[in-house]
Amino acid sequence: MKRQFLRLSVAALLVATAFTACKKDKGETNEEEVITTLQLTFTPQGGGSPLVYKFEDADGPGGAAPTIDQIVLAPSKSYDVALQLLNKTANPVEDITEEIEEEAAAHRFYFTPATGSNITVSGLDKDANGVDLGLHSVWTTTAAATGSVKVTLRHYPAVPPNKAAADAVDSQKSGTDIEATFTTKIQ
């Protein structure tokens, strides 16, 4: 009798644990990602070779300082820009871009060119709700200049996500997954 009671107790505990684990998993669908690499690929409109610039933080947040390429672009030119995000601390390397695309309603890139950098960013791709996502954009330059552009990926963790078109980069509804300031040179 004691054995049967013990077996039933163990079975009940396993079932309760399984239900608790499922509930926990559902609540974690939008957890923040580890991103070690942010790659921007600039394809000149009208033809030309693509240009690739990276932010690399090989050991992840904390530890060694990241390396950040300087973005060098031609004056009076437009570029189609595609972003790729990687987690190189995972083995094999994890392409976070796919996860950002799948959870587009919970993510948004913000591009902040410094005054005088002579760069505008427009034409951002959108999520299913018509709100900017920013994995793809168009960068347009004017005259020669030096400056910077801050690229920020914000994560909206609410379930369902509560991202809105009017949300500022510092919205209290979101947190930063990655932020990188690239120096820029138009020459």
ROFIGU-557623 format. One line per field, with one value per residue: residue number from 1; residue in three letters; x, y, z of N, C-alpha, C in turn. Coordinates in pm, 1 decimal, decimal comma. Example, Ala and Ser with C-alpha at 12.3 -4.5 7.8 and 13.67 -1.06 7.14 Angstrom:
seq	[1  2]
type	[ALA  SER]
n.east	[1319,0  1285,0]
n.north	[-569,0  -225,0]
n.up	[780,0  708,0]
ca.east	[1230,0  1367,0]
ca.north	[-450,0  -106,0]
ca.up	[780,0  714,0]
c.east	[1320,0  1290,0]
c.north	[-330,0  3,0]
c.up	[780,0  787,0]
# end
This chain:
seq	[1  2  3  4  5  6  7  8  9  10  11  12  13  14  15  16  17  18  19  20  21  22  23  24  25  26  27  28  29  30  31  32  33  34  35  36  37  38  39  40  41  42  43  44  45  46  47  48  49  50  51  52  53  54  55  56  57  58  59  60  61  62  63  64  65  66  67  68  69  70  71  72  73  74  75  76  77  78  79  80  81  82  83  84  85  86  87  88  89  90  91  92  93  94  95  96  97  98  99  100  101  102  103  104  105  106  107  108  109  110  111  112  113  114  115  116  117  118  119  120  121  122  123  124  125  126  127  128  129  130  131  132  133  134  135  136  137  138  139  140  141  142  143  144  145  146  147  148  149  150  151  152  153  154  155  156  157  158  159  160  161  162  163  164  165  166  167  168  169  170  171  172  173  174  175  176  177  178  179  180  181  182  183  184  185  186  187]
type	[MET  LYS  ARG  GLN  PHE  LEU  ARG  LEU  SER  VAL  ALA  ALA  LEU  LEU  VAL  ALA  THR  ALA  PHE  THR  ALA  CYS  LYS  LYS  ASP  LYS  GLY  GLU  THR  ASN  GLU  GLU  GLU  VAL  ILE  THR  THR  LEU  GLN  LEU  THR  PHE  THR  PRO  GLN  GLY  GLY  GLY  SER  PRO  LEU  VAL  TYR  LYS  PHE  GLU  ASP  ALA  ASP  GLY  PRO  GLY  GLY  ALA  ALA  PRO  THR  ILE  ASP  GLN  ILE  VAL  LEU  ALA  PRO  SER  LYS  SER  TYR  ASP  VAL  ALA  LEU  GLN  LEU  LEU  ASN  LYS  THR  ALA  ASN  PRO  VAL  GLU  ASP  ILE  THR  GLU  GLU  ILE  GLU  GLU  GLU  ALA  ALA  ALA  HIS  ARG  PHE  TYR  PHE  THR  PRO  ALA  THR  GLY  SER  ASN  ILE  THR  VAL  SER  GLY  LEU  ASP  LYS  ASP  ALA  ASN  GLY  VAL  ASP  LEU  GLY  LEU  HIS  SER  VAL  TRP  THR  THR  THR  ALA  ALA  ALA  THR  GLY  SER  VAL  LYS  VAL  THR  LEU  ARG  HIS  TYR  PRO  ALA  VAL  PRO  PRO  ASN  LYS  ALA  ALA  ALA  ASP  ALA  VAL  ASP  SER  GLN  LYS  SER  GLY  THR  ASP  ILE  GLU  ALA  THR  PHE  THR  THR  LYS  ILE  GLN]
n.east	[81,9  193,2  390,2  239,7  113,8  340,7  432,4  216,1  235,2  486,5  433,8  231,5  379,9  564,0  388,3  282,4  518,3  575,9  357,6  406,2  653,7  577,6  409,7  595,4  766,8  594,7  569,7  818,9  868,1  966,8  1229,3  1538,0  1801,6  2135,7  2376,5  2656,8  2764,5  2701,5  2625,4  2641,9  2540,8  2600,5  2459,6  2520,3  2282,1  2197,0  2416,0  2737,2  2993,2  2908,5  2942,1  3075,1  3029,6  3111,2  3010,2  3169,7  3164,9  3322,1  3334,1  3089,3  2849,4  3007,4  3344,2  3603,2  3650,2  3435,8  3497,6  3461,6  3382,9  3465,8  3226,7  3243,3  3134,9  3024,6  2977,4  2655,5  2489,6  2282,3  2213,5  2113,2  2054,8  2125,2  2083,0  2256,3  2257,8  2450,0  2522,4  2809,3  2903,8  2774,0  2779,2  2708,6  2768,7  2508,7  2252,5  2096,1  1936,5  1728,3  1559,0  1486,0  1340,5  1129,7  1011,8  923,9  730,2  803,7  1042,1  1257,7  1456,9  1643,1  1778,6  2015,5  2150,4  2424,8  2413,8  2517,9  2642,9  2559,6  2395,5  2100,0  1848,2  1608,4  1304,5  1258,9  1201,3  894,4  700,6  438,9  231,0  266,6  455,0  777,5  1054,9  1328,0  1537,3  1602,9  1688,4  1722,1  2000,8  2102,5  2338,6  2484,1  2682,7  3047,6  3159,9  3223,6  3116,2  2874,9  2670,1  2422,6  2313,9  2045,5  1893,3  1583,4  1385,9  1066,8  916,7  657,5  372,1  99,1  345,6  379,0  454,2  464,9  414,8  479,6  663,2  948,0  1309,5  1396,9  1183,5  985,9  862,6  1027,5  1346,9  1704,4  1856,1  2090,6  2332,4  2512,7  2755,1  2860,6  3138,0  3133,4  3219,1  3202,1  3319,2]
n.north	[-117,8  124,0  147,9  179,7  422,2  584,1  565,6  687,3  942,0  1028,0  1023,6  1218,8  1442,0  1462,1  1520,0  1765,8  1916,8  1914,6  2063,0  2309,0  2375,3  2408,3  2631,9  2822,6  2830,1  2942,0  3202,3  3303,3  3367,4  3595,4  3657,7  3838,0  3853,2  3719,4  3903,5  3920,5  4018,7  4269,1  4323,9  4533,8  4556,1  4735,5  4806,3  4965,9  5169,4  5149,7  5011,3  4858,3  4740,7  4561,2  4695,5  4612,6  4649,3  4617,6  4566,5  4419,2  4212,7  3996,0  3838,3  3876,1  4068,4  4284,4  4222,0  4218,7  4513,9  4607,8  4585,6  4825,7  4899,4  5175,5  5344,4  5403,7  5595,8  5695,4  6032,4  6189,3  5961,6  5667,7  5384,8  5047,8  4891,6  4609,7  4433,2  4203,8  3985,1  3817,1  3551,2  3474,5  3344,0  3111,5  2763,9  2574,0  2895,0  3125,2  3256,7  3535,9  3701,2  3568,1  3505,1  3762,6  3841,2  3652,4  3731,5  3990,2  4180,0  4229,7  4364,2  4640,4  4844,4  5138,8  5423,6  5665,7  5927,5  6146,0  6501,7  6681,7  6467,1  6409,1  6204,3  6032,0  5812,4  5599,2  5439,1  5199,8  4850,6  4689,4  4554,6  4304,1  4460,1  4703,4  4868,4  5015,5  4797,7  4756,1  4587,1  4607,6  4891,5  5223,2  5415,7  5742,7  5965,5  6297,5  6571,7  6559,2  6458,0  6404,0  6201,8  6031,4  5738,5  5606,8  5283,2  5111,7  4835,6  4766,4  4585,6  4461,8  4328,2  4253,6  4032,4  3994,6  4168,6  4523,4  4721,7  5035,5  5270,1  5531,5  5505,8  5611,1  5586,6  5548,3  5437,5  5337,3  5096,7  4916,1  4744,2  4760,3  4555,1  4556,8  4809,5  5023,6  5258,9  5384,1  5538,2  5767,4  5839,3  6040,5  6043,7]
n.up	[0,0  85,4  -110,7  -346,1  -287,0  -272,0  -539,2  -672,9  -559,8  -653,6  -929,0  -941,4  -860,6  -1074,2  -1287,2  -1198,4  -1198,9  -1473,8  -1576,0  -1450,7  -1565,7  -1834,1  -1813,0  -1728,6  -1951,8  -2146,4  -2053,0  -2101,6  -2367,2  -2487,9  -2399,9  -2335,7  -2577,6  -2622,0  -2770,8  -2960,4  -3190,8  -3423,8  -3742,4  -4022,4  -4349,4  -4629,6  -4930,3  -5221,8  -5382,3  -5721,5  -5795,4  -5729,6  -5502,4  -5203,5  -4873,0  -4557,9  -4214,0  -3867,1  -3524,9  -3263,8  -2985,4  -2853,4  -2615,8  -2507,3  -2305,0  -2067,3  -1943,6  -2190,7  -2392,3  -2665,7  -3024,9  -3278,9  -3604,3  -3820,6  -4010,1  -4345,1  -4605,6  -4936,8  -5061,4  -5124,1  -5182,2  -5178,6  -4976,0  -4945,3  -4648,6  -4455,6  -4155,7  -3943,9  -3671,2  -3430,8  -3197,2  -3075,6  -2856,7  -2829,2  -2922,4  -3186,8  -3353,2  -3304,5  -3503,4  -3442,0  -3584,1  -3716,2  -3502,0  -3420,6  -3646,4  -3631,8  -3392,8  -3444,7  -3363,9  -3107,4  -3109,5  -3200,7  -3402,7  -3356,3  -3509,0  -3471,1  -3603,3  -3546,6  -3511,1  -3791,9  -3911,8  -4161,3  -4257,0  -4325,5  -4211,0  -4335,7  -4459,9  -4313,8  -4261,2  -4161,1  -3882,9  -3847,7  -3759,7  -3872,6  -3755,3  -3718,3  -3769,9  -3862,1  -3950,1  -4210,4  -4399,2  -4544,1  -4600,8  -4648,9  -4778,0  -4768,0  -4814,8  -4771,1  -4449,6  -4096,6  -3827,2  -3628,4  -3578,8  -3380,6  -3314,1  -3195,1  -3050,1  -2933,0  -2699,4  -2646,3  -2386,7  -2299,9  -2299,3  -2493,4  -2704,4  -2656,9  -2836,7  -3001,9  -3270,6  -3193,7  -2988,9  -2813,5  -2829,4  -2571,1  -2435,2  -2158,7  -2177,1  -2293,1  -2321,7  -2365,3  -2601,0  -2750,1  -2809,2  -3012,8  -3102,5  -3394,6  -3545,1  -3814,0  -4154,2  -4429,9  -4742,8]
ca.east	[0,0  282,7  455,4  143,8  98,6  465,1  430,8  117,7  289,8  593,1  367,8  164,5  485,5  615,2  286,2  279,3  640,7  560,8  266,7  473,9  755,0  510,5  365,2  714,4  813,4  506,5  597,9  954,0  881,8  1033,8  1343,2  1640,3  1897,7  2277,3  2423,1  2798,7  2803,2  2603,1  2686,5  2564,2  2585,0  2555,9  2462,0  2492,3  2174,8  2251,8  2530,1  2860,7  3021,0  2858,9  3036,4  3034,9  3084,8  3070,3  3032,2  3203,1  3192,3  3345,7  3307,3  2956,1  2845,2  3110,8  3472,2  3682,0  3577,1  3403,1  3560,4  3357,8  3435,9  3419,4  3147,9  3290,6  3041,2  3045,4  2881,3  2539,8  2463,3  2188,2  2253,3  2022,1  2130,3  2070,6  2149,4  2264,5  2298,3  2500,6  2571,0  2927,4  2937,6  2707,6  2847,7  2760,9  2728,5  2364,3  2209,3  1985,8  1853,6  1608,1  1473,1  1433,0  1236,9  1015,6  951,9  931,1  641,8  866,5  1173,5  1263,6  1584,5  1642,2  1901,3  2027,9  2269,4  2464,0  2400,5  2635,5  2700,1  2511,9  2334,4  1961,5  1806,3  1465,1  1262,3  1273,5  1099,0  794,7  647,2  304,8  139,2  302,2  548,0  916,6  1140,9  1460,1  1641,5  1637,4  1664,6  1795,5  2083,6  2134,8  2441,0  2492,0  2821,5  3153,1  3147,1  3252,5  3015,1  2846,7  2532,3  2395,5  2217,9  1993,1  1786,5  1500,4  1307,4  940,0  894,7  520,1  308,6  167,9  427,1  301,0  531,8  381,6  490,0  523,6  758,4  1082,5  1416,8  1410,9  1051,8  986,0  803,5  1126,3  1483,4  1804,2  1924,3  2225,6  2346,9  2648,3  2774,7  2961,0  3184,1  3104,8  3297,1  3155,1  3431,9]
ca.north	[0,0  238,2  157,2  234,8  563,0  649,7  575,9  790,7  1071,6  1061,9  1053,8  1349,0  1543,7  1477,6  1588,7  1905,3  1981,2  1933,8  2175,8  2431,1  2405,6  2460,3  2768,0  2907,0  2848,2  3034,9  3337,9  3343,4  3366,1  3715,2  3692,6  3910,6  3771,3  3753,5  3944,2  3956,2  4079,0  4343,3  4347,9  4615,3  4540,0  4848,3  4779,3  5092,9  5170,6  5181,9  4923,6  4870,8  4631,5  4581,1  4733,0  4547,6  4708,8  4536,1  4583,4  4285,3  4198,6  3851,7  3769,1  3913,7  4185,1  4283,5  4171,0  4301,6  4616,5  4567,5  4656,2  4884,9  4953,9  5306,3  5334,4  5498,3  5595,8  5797,6  6143,1  6195,4  5823,1  5592,1  5246,1  4954,3  4838,4  4490,7  4402,0  4065,3  3975,7  3684,1  3519,3  3391,2  3268,2  2981,3  2670,9  2660,6  3035,3  3140,0  3372,8  3597,2  3772,3  3487,1  3521,1  3899,4  3838,5  3575,7  3809,6  4128,9  4267,1  4254,1  4425,9  4758,5  4914,5  5284,6  5474,8  5803,7  5993,9  6268,9  6624,8  6708,2  6345,8  6410,6  6074,5  6010,4  5671,9  5594,3  5316,2  5081,7  4747,6  4696,7  4428,9  4273,5  4565,1  4827,3  4946,7  4995,7  4692,5  4811,2  4495,2  4661,1  5035,7  5295,6  5523,3  5838,5  6062,7  6422,2  6616,9  6500,5  6490,7  6299,5  6203,1  5900,1  5689,3  5509,1  5179,6  5054,9  4736,7  4763,5  4463,8  4485,4  4196,3  4221,3  3926,1  4020,1  4290,6  4646,8  4816,9  5128,2  5355,4  5654,0  5478,1  5668,0  5490,0  5524,9  5400,7  5254,5  4966,6  4830,8  4742,4  4754,5  4427,9  4595,1  4947,5  5046,9  5386,8  5374,9  5664,5  5767,6  5929,9  6049,6  6096,4]
ca.up	[0,0  91,0  -241,6  -441,0  -250,7  -310,7  -685,4  -708,9  -518,2  -748,9  -1056,7  -926,4  -857,4  -1209,9  -1366,0  -1151,7  -1248,3  -1618,6  -1599,4  -1408,8  -1666,3  -1952,3  -1784,2  -1724,5  -2089,3  -2216,7  -2006,6  -2138,4  -2512,1  -2536,1  -2316,7  -2408,7  -2647,7  -2609,0  -2903,4  -2957,4  -3318,5  -3502,3  -3872,8  -4115,0  -4487,7  -4711,5  -5073,4  -5290,0  -5481,4  -5852,0  -5824,1  -5652,2  -5409,0  -5067,6  -4767,3  -4433,8  -4092,5  -3753,0  -3381,8  -3213,2  -2842,7  -2860,1  -2490,4  -2459,7  -2216,4  -1964,3  -1993,0  -2282,8  -2467,0  -2803,0  -3136,1  -3362,2  -3729,4  -3866,2  -4132,4  -4445,8  -4717,2  -5039,4  -5051,9  -5215,6  -5221,6  -5095,7  -4953,6  -4880,1  -4535,1  -4390,3  -4029,7  -3899,7  -3531,6  -3398,1  -3064,0  -3097,3  -2736,3  -2844,3  -3011,1  -3292,3  -3351,1  -3321,1  -3581,1  -3368,3  -3681,9  -3738,7  -3384,6  -3427,5  -3750,0  -3580,5  -3284,7  -3493,1  -3286,0  -2977,4  -3130,6  -3286,3  -3414,9  -3363,6  -3569,4  -3428,4  -3656,8  -3476,9  -3588,3  -3873,9  -3971,8  -4300,2  -4286,8  -4284,0  -4216,1  -4365,8  -4527,2  -4229,7  -4276,0  -4054,3  -3831,3  -3899,5  -3715,8  -3941,2  -3673,5  -3762,3  -3717,0  -3888,9  -3998,5  -4342,0  -4405,1  -4647,6  -4547,3  -4754,2  -4738,6  -4844,8  -4833,8  -4688,6  -4307,3  -3998,8  -3722,0  -3571,0  -3579,7  -3274,9  -3351,7  -3071,4  -3061,8  -2812,2  -2681,8  -2577,3  -2328,9  -2262,5  -2377,1  -2619,6  -2703,8  -2663,6  -2915,7  -3078,0  -3362,8  -3127,1  -2881,3  -2824,6  -2806,8  -2427,5  -2382,3  -2037,4  -2210,8  -2358,5  -2271,1  -2471,7  -2628,5  -2791,3  -2853,9  -3063,6  -3170,0  -3499,9  -3602,5  -3958,4  -4238,9  -4568,1  -4821,5]
c.east	[86,8  352,1  363,9  123,7  222,4  471,1  334,2  168,8  397,6  532,5  299,5  266,9  541,8  516,1  280,0  401,6  629,7  469,7  331,9  577,9  691,2  465,6  483,5  763,9  727,4  535,5  733,7  972,6  958,2  1152,2  1450,4  1745,5  2040,4  2326,2  2568,3  2841,7  2682,5  2672,6  2591,2  2623,0  2518,6  2570,5  2425,8  2377,5  2234,9  2375,8  2652,6  2874,1  2964,2  2974,0  2985,7  3108,5  3026,9  3095,9  3057,4  3234,3  3206,1  3312,3  3170,8  2962,2  2945,2  3241,6  3543,3  3592,6  3548,8  3489,9  3447,7  3422,9  3385,7  3345,1  3194,2  3201,3  3074,6  2942,3  2770,6  2503,7  2360,3  2231,1  2137,1  2103,9  2054,8  2152,4  2149,3  2317,6  2337,8  2533,1  2686,7  2972,9  2872,0  2789,5  2746,6  2708,2  2579,7  2333,6  2083,1  1890,7  1721,8  1508,6  1409,4  1320,7  1111,2  940,1  954,0  846,0  701,4  1001,9  1162,8  1404,0  1559,0  1778,3  1907,4  2157,3  2297,9  2443,2  2530,0  2698,3  2661,8  2461,9  2189,5  1929,5  1655,1  1430,3  1279,0  1163,9  1013,1  757,9  505,7  200,3  169,9  394,3  690,6  982,2  1285,9  1569,4  1688,8  1600,6  1741,8  1869,9  2123,7  2233,8  2427,1  2639,7  2918,6  3139,4  3199,7  3148,4  2998,6  2698,9  2521,4  2286,9  2176,3  1882,4  1713,9  1409,8  1184,3  894,0  750,5  464,2  159,0  246,4  339,5  377,8  437,0  470,4  547,6  627,8  895,8  1185,7  1432,4  1278,0  1065,3  929,8  906,9  1261,2  1579,4  1865,4  2069,0  2222,2  2492,6  2652,0  2891,7  3006,1  3161,9  3192,4  3238,5  3266,6  3425,3]
c.north	[124,9  259,4  221,9  384,1  642,0  668,5  683,9  929,6  1118,8  1099,7  1190,3  1462,5  1568,3  1552,0  1735,3  1981,3  2009,0  2051,6  2307,1  2471,8  2463,1  2603,1  2863,6  2934,1  2948,8  3178,5  3389,1  3352,0  3486,8  3754,7  3759,0  3815,4  3813,9  3782,4  3988,7  4032,4  4144,8  4380,6  4426,3  4597,7  4648,5  4810,7  4908,0  5078,2  5214,9  5101,1  4955,3  4756,0  4662,8  4615,1  4672,8  4610,9  4635,7  4602,0  4441,8  4293,3  4049,3  3776,7  3804,4  4032,8  4173,2  4234,9  4269,9  4399,8  4567,7  4641,0  4703,4  4946,5  5096,5  5284,7  5444,2  5484,8  5708,1  5910,3  6130,9  6057,9  5761,7  5446,4  5168,3  4885,3  4721,6  4463,3  4252,7  4066,7  3832,9  3673,7  3422,6  3320,7  3130,6  2894,3  2569,0  2803,5  3044,5  3268,3  3428,2  3669,0  3699,4  3502,5  3660,3  3904,9  3766,6  3653,4  3958,3  4224,2  4302,5  4323,0  4548,8  4817,5  5063,9  5327,6  5623,4  5863,1  6121,2  6387,9  6648,8  6586,0  6333,7  6274,3  6078,9  5863,0  5671,0  5456,1  5190,4  4980,0  4748,4  4557,1  4409,6  4378,0  4699,6  4918,4  4914,5  4877,4  4735,7  4713,2  4537,1  4808,9  5093,6  5409,6  5612,2  5940,6  6190,1  6456,2  6545,3  6549,2  6376,1  6312,3  6065,3  5866,8  5586,1  5414,2  5109,8  4955,6  4733,0  4641,4  4497,7  4351,9  4160,4  4110,3  3955,1  4150,8  4415,0  4757,9  4904,5  5219,2  5478,6  5630,8  5538,5  5560,1  5456,6  5491,1  5309,3  5114,9  4868,0  4840,2  4725,3  4614,9  4454,0  4740,6  4967,3  5182,6  5372,0  5515,8  5653,6  5869,6  5924,2  6116,0  6054,7]
c.up	[0,0  -43,7  -343,9  -413,8  -293,7  -462,1  -731,8  -672,9  -614,8  -883,4  -1051,4  -926,3  -996,4  -1298,7  -1327,0  -1201,4  -1397,5  -1648,2  -1560,5  -1512,2  -1791,9  -1931,2  -1785,6  -1866,0  -2164,1  -2177,5  -2050,2  -2289,0  -2563,2  -2448,6  -2401,9  -2464,2  -2610,6  -2750,0  -2890,5  -3082,3  -3383,2  -3631,8  -3961,0  -4253,9  -4571,3  -4858,3  -5145,8  -5389,9  -5613,9  -5885,7  -5741,3  -5554,6  -5270,9  -4971,8  -4637,3  -4316,5  -3972,8  -3618,9  -3332,2  -3064,2  -2817,7  -2731,9  -2431,6  -2365,7  -2102,0  -2023,6  -2083,0  -2358,4  -2609,2  -2904,7  -3228,2  -3485,5  -3750,4  -3998,0  -4227,5  -4568,9  -4815,0  -5021,3  -5156,8  -5271,4  -5127,2  -5092,7  -4893,4  -4771,6  -4472,7  -4264,7  -4004,8  -3758,3  -3500,3  -3250,1  -3083,1  -2970,8  -2739,7  -2940,4  -3061,0  -3277,6  -3383,1  -3397,8  -3516,1  -3463,5  -3704,7  -3624,6  -3382,9  -3531,5  -3700,0  -3472,9  -3319,4  -3410,2  -3150,4  -2988,9  -3219,6  -3283,1  -3424,2  -3417,1  -3537,5  -3484,3  -3575,9  -3569,3  -3664,7  -3937,0  -4119,0  -4347,3  -4240,2  -4301,7  -4232,7  -4419,9  -4445,4  -4261,1  -4150,7  -4003,9  -3885,9  -3861,0  -3781,6  -3863,2  -3719,1  -3691,5  -3737,0  -3924,2  -4137,3  -4342,7  -4522,5  -4579,0  -4664,2  -4699,8  -4821,3  -4861,3  -4739,7  -4543,6  -4223,2  -3888,6  -3662,9  -3590,3  -3468,7  -3325,2  -3222,8  -3104,1  -2928,4  -2816,7  -2597,5  -2518,2  -2294,6  -2352,4  -2379,8  -2613,1  -2722,4  -2735,0  -2997,0  -3161,9  -3293,7  -3017,5  -2910,9  -2792,9  -2658,4  -2360,6  -2260,9  -2063,2  -2263,6  -2289,2  -2387,5  -2481,1  -2667,5  -2835,7  -2894,6  -3132,3  -3266,0  -3536,2  -3752,6  -4029,2  -4377,5  -4644,8  -4966,9]
# end
